[in-house]
């Protein structure tokens, strides 16, 4: 009950009639303005961010009710008033943007109007946050704000100098270090454009093409429905960049299909959750968090995407392997042949949708910014959609795409606003360095133990949060530990991103599992526990690439190939140990031996390879001897 209270959001509205049409038109205009401002105009980033936040706040109060029980067909008068106040606050700060860029922080005084409008914007942002991402994240933000204003009352290392309310307002609203900082700027540019890209691709028929490709590749094999879920969720997830959104979109098809083919409800939901979570780690898009990483670290996004490719593909190895082993273990059939599209039909109906993905990849390799990469991808979608009547996007479809993209970005904007407020507070109080001291107090100077603590803290910080917010908190609070340990920038931040993504499926607060539970009609905590086992590779791969940069495409071709093969084999062996089955059920001893061998293979050391092979051979011999003895005992008992 408490978890439902913490993560409940306001009811999504779909007003009918003239009101609904007007709101959709406003959302579509918001999309047009955002694309123009991000890609084609010379609007300064501060003005762009202020305007974007104001527009998103207006949409939030019009389209999201204050509670789950709110009327979904009518906008209440108080919410209309809040939308008008959001517009007024945005206009005020937009008019102040030139002065904000020129003023000297903490020296130039703030007027009564400045403080009053800042307080109004703060209250509106907090309420919008509560409606879109839940009370849990809002309480965390309020905790950080309370620490800013009252942390001087604390003694010891976590105390800080007094910060007055005026000081707090000055940093939060009249600089680009807090609310109008990196998270919202990314949401207003890269993130929005890729949400628009994904919406357009799906509307034109791209999501159905991904499903058909998955069905064609694996549908007829044992456990075909679950394998379809793994592949289609990964393909769709790289575009959506949100585990929860992916679960809701693809899971509505794959979870019922898996249940019909013999998978139990918990396993069906867990497969979808695990596969969907990996989409946020899979290039070429990876979601908003990866763009924030590029902005925060200064590393070009193409370099991040290239570094993330091998780990992201390896992420799916234990998932696919466990699904296959489960199907063999319980003799689960594939999809009927007459329900699987042919290659000719698949390519005829949707093969052109490969082109936008190739265009995005080409643009990234050529060094274009994520903004222009998304624009080229959008252009490619509209061009290829014109080539077939069934995929052609007319004016009504384009209007719907623009409106839908703005509506889908509302929650992302709320999460990024929350992250901005937290970053501002951390900047004011110096909490990041204190947090790093806490990690070293627990782990000492040992790199492996420090990484374990950093991963655990990232999971803790990310519970209940959207992936961008979880990553940002970890990047601000935990990344100083990475720097102090002299860990490579890309490796360290990818490590944090993996654990930020995995917070969506890790109990007790697994938001993606809660989304799947509504479809599977099953206990969300059971789904979360099972999804952790299925996605076990995601908790191990980050350690592998931190210690072996070959997995990040660095080094000689042979070294990269060997590291990839060793990691692949290790994850395959670990999947067998986790499932406890290979041709026959495995006892505890061979499972433990296989687990140890898999971890040694993940260590990617030439000298450990023979040890791993000996452990695998020992597990095989033990299973054969015990299996043969058990068979003789059963035969003797039968006689």
HELIX and SHEET records of a PDB file:
HELIX    1   1 UNK A    2  UNK A    7  1                                   6    
HELIX    2   2 UNK A   17  UNK A   39  1                                  23    
HELIX    3   3 UNK A   45  UNK A   63  1                                  19    
HELIX    4   4 UNK A   77  UNK A   95  1                                  19    
HELIX    5   5 UNK A   97  UNK A  102  1                                   6    
HELIX    6   6 UNK A  112  UNK A  133  1                                  22    
HELIX    7   7 UNK A  135  UNK A  150  1                                  16    
HELIX    8   8 UNK A  151  UNK A  153  5                                   3    
HELIX    9   9 UNK A  165  UNK A  173  1                                   9    
HELIX   10  10 UNK A  182  UNK A  186  1                                   5    
HELIX   11  11 UNK A  187  UNK A  191  3                                   5    
HELIX   12  12 UNK A  192  UNK A  204  1                                  13    
HELIX   13  13 UNK A  206  UNK A  218  1                                  13    
HELIX   14  14 UNK A  224  UNK A  240  1                                  17    
HELIX   15  15 UNK A  243  UNK A  260  1                                  18    
HELIX   16  16 UNK A  265  UNK A  278  1                                  14    
HELIX   17  17 UNK A  279  UNK A  281  5                                   3    
HELIX   18  18 UNK A  288  UNK A  297  1                                  10    
HELIX   19  19 UNK A  301  UNK A  329  1                                  29    
HELIX   20  20 UNK A  337  UNK A  339  5                                   3    
HELIX   21  21 UNK A  343  UNK A  350  1                                   8    
HELIX   22  22 UNK A  351  UNK A  353  5                                   3    
HELIX   23  23 UNK A  354  UNK A  365  1                                  12    
HELIX   24  24 UNK A  370  UNK A  385  1                                  16    
HELIX   25  25 UNK A  389  UNK A  391  5                                   3    
HELIX   26  26 UNK A  395  UNK A  429  1                                  35    
HELIX   27  27 UNK A  431  UNK A  443  1                                  13    
HELIX   28  28 UNK A  447  UNK A  462  1                                  16    
HELIX   29  29 UNK A  467  UNK A  477  1                                  11    
HELIX   30  30 UNK A  479  UNK A  484  1                                   6    
HELIX   31  31 UNK A  489  UNK A  502  1                                  14    
HELIX   32  32 UNK A  511  UNK A  520  1                                  10    
HELIX   33  33 UNK A  524  UNK A  534  1                                  11    
HELIX   34  34 UNK A  537  UNK A  547  1                                  11    
HELIX   35  35 UNK A  549  UNK A  552  5                                   4    
HELIX   36  36 UNK A  557  UNK A  579  1                                  23    
HELIX   37  37 UNK A  588  UNK A  602  1                                  15    
HELIX   38  38 UNK A  606  UNK A  638  1                                  33    
END                                                                             
